[in-house]
Amino acid sequence: MKFFNKFFFIFALFFFNITEANNSEPIAYIDMDFIIKNSEIGKKALNSINNLNDKNISTLKKKEKILKDLENDIISKKNIISKEQLDKEVLILKEKANKFKEDQSKMVKDFKDYKKKEFDVILSKISPIINAYMEKKSVKILLDSKNILIGRSNLNLTDEVIKEINEKIK
């Protein structure tokens, strides 16, 4: 009987100490990816990122075509030139290929750094606007929608936040 009384007391203590979560803290969610893709500042940044990516791809394709042409040239001369001359040209091709790989790696790294910097700039500009909007709407917790399985649509503030961002940032 003592065990049952202790168990009941601990259960009751635990049960009554659980706080209710029913709207005690106003919670909402937004889709950050959608905001970045559809806000004016996000569109400008994404356009800039895409332009740099297209420029990099074009540059790499031109360099790759030059290397392919050089390789084809060496293959076509293979039976015509001397072994020493062929070895020299193959060595030059290998050096150019290594240089191409280095340039490509550097270009990819620079692109990733640029992309990260652009997104950091966007977030630094829209974060204060989102915080002010949260204050205005008395929202205590704002979640990203990709972390939400199911939620009421009236808790989705994405469209309102986009309007607010576009009004504040011109």
C-alpha positions in Angstrom: 0.0 0.0 0.0 2.9 2.4 0.8 4.3 1.8 -2.7 0.9 2.6 -4.3 0.7 5.9 -2.2 4.2 6.9 -3.2 3.5 6.1 -6.8 0.3 8.0 -6.8 1.9 11.0 -5.1 4.8 11.1 -7.6 2.4 10.7 -10.5 0.1 13.4 -9.3 3.1 15.7 -8.6 4.4 15.1 -12.1 1.0 15.4 -13.8 0.1 18.8 -12.1 3.5 20.3 -12.8 3.2 19.9 -16.6 2.4 23.3 -18.0 -0.2 23.8 -20.7 1.1 24.5 -24.1 -2.2 25.6 -25.6 -1.4 29.0 -27.1 0.5 30.2 -24.0 3.2 31.3 -26.3 2.1 32.6 -29.8 3.9 30.6 -32.4 4.0 31.1 -36.2 6.0 29.9 -39.1 7.5 31.2 -42.3 9.1 29.7 -45.4 12.5 31.3 -45.6 13.3 29.8 -48.9 10.1 31.2 -50.4 10.9 34.6 -48.8 14.4 34.7 -50.3 13.2 33.6 -53.7 10.2 36.0 -53.8 11.3 39.2 -52.0 12.9 42.0 -54.0 16.2 41.8 -52.1 16.3 38.0 -52.5 15.5 38.1 -56.2 18.4 40.6 -56.8 20.8 38.5 -54.8 19.8 35.3 -56.6 20.0 37.0 -59.9 23.6 38.1 -59.1 24.5 34.6 -57.9 23.1 33.0 -61.0 24.9 35.5 -63.3 28.2 34.8 -61.6 27.5 31.0 -61.9 26.7 31.4 -65.6 29.8 33.4 -66.2 31.9 30.8 -64.4 30.4 28.0 -66.4 31.0 29.8 -69.6 34.6 30.5 -68.8 35.2 26.9 -67.8 33.6 25.5 -71.0 35.8 27.8 -73.1 39.0 26.6 -71.3 37.8 23.0 -71.5 37.2 23.4 -75.3 40.8 24.7 -75.7 42.2 21.7 -73.8 40.1 19.3 -75.9 41.3 21.0 -79.1 44.9 20.8 -77.9 44.4 17.1 -77.1 42.9 16.4 -80.5 45.8 18.3 -82.1 48.3 16.1 -80.3 46.4 12.9 -81.2 46.3 13.9 -84.9 50.1 14.6 -84.8 50.9 11.4 -82.9 52.3 9.4 -85.9 53.8 12.4 -87.6 56.1 14.0 -85.0 59.0 12.5 -83.1 58.7 10.8 -79.8 60.5 13.6 -77.9 58.3 16.3 -79.5 55.1 14.2 -78.6 56.3 13.8 -75.0 56.9 17.6 -74.8 53.4 18.4 -76.1 51.8 15.8 -73.8 53.7 17.3 -70.8 52.4 20.8 -71.8 48.9 19.4 -72.1 49.1 17.8 -68.6 50.4 21.1 -67.2 47.5 23.0 -68.8 45.0 20.3 -67.5 46.4 20.7 -64.0 46.2 24.5 -64.2 42.6 24.1 -65.4 41.7 21.9 -62.4 43.3 24.4 -60.1 41.4 27.3 -61.7 38.2 25.3 -61.5 38.7 24.5 -57.8 39.4 28.1 -57.1 36.4 29.3 -59.0 34.1 26.9 -57.1 35.5 28.0 -53.8 35.2 31.7 -54.7 31.6 31.1 -55.9 30.7 29.3 -52.6 32.2 32.2 -50.6 30.3 34.8 -52.7 27.0 32.9 -52.4 27.5 32.6 -48.6 28.3 36.3 -48.4 25.2 37.2 -50.4 22.9 35.1 -48.2 24.5 36.6 -45.1 23.8 40.1 -46.4 20.2 39.2 -47.1 19.7 37.6 -43.7 21.3 40.6 -41.9 18.9 43.0 -43.7 15.7 41.0 -43.3 16.2 39.7 -39.7 15.5 43.1 -38.1 12.4 43.5 -40.3 11.2 40.0 -39.3 11.9 40.8 -35.6 9.9 44.0 -35.8 7.1 42.2 -37.5 7.1 39.6 -34.7 6.9 42.3 -32.1 4.0 44.0 -34.0 2.1 40.7 -34.2 3.1 39.6 -30.7 4.7 36.4 -32.0 7.1 34.9 -29.5 8.4 32.0 -31.5 8.9 31.9 -35.3 9.8 28.6 -37.0 11.0 27.8 -40.5 8.3 25.9 -42.4 10.7 23.2 -43.6 10.9 22.0 -39.9 7.1 21.9 -39.6 5.2 18.7 -40.5 1.7 20.1 -40.3 0.4 23.5 -39.2 -2.6 25.6 -39.5 -2.5 27.9 -42.5 -3.4 30.9 -40.3 0.0 30.5 -38.5 1.9 30.9 -41.8 3.1 34.5 -42.0 5.2 34.1 -45.1 3.2 36.3 -47.4 2.8 39.1 -44.8 6.6 39.0 -44.1 7.4 39.3 -47.8 5.2 42.3 -48.1 6.8 43.9 -45.0 10.3 43.2 -46.4 9.5 44.6 -49.8 8.0 47.8 -48.2 11.0 48.3 -45.9 13.8 47.5 -48.3 13.8 49.3 -51.7 
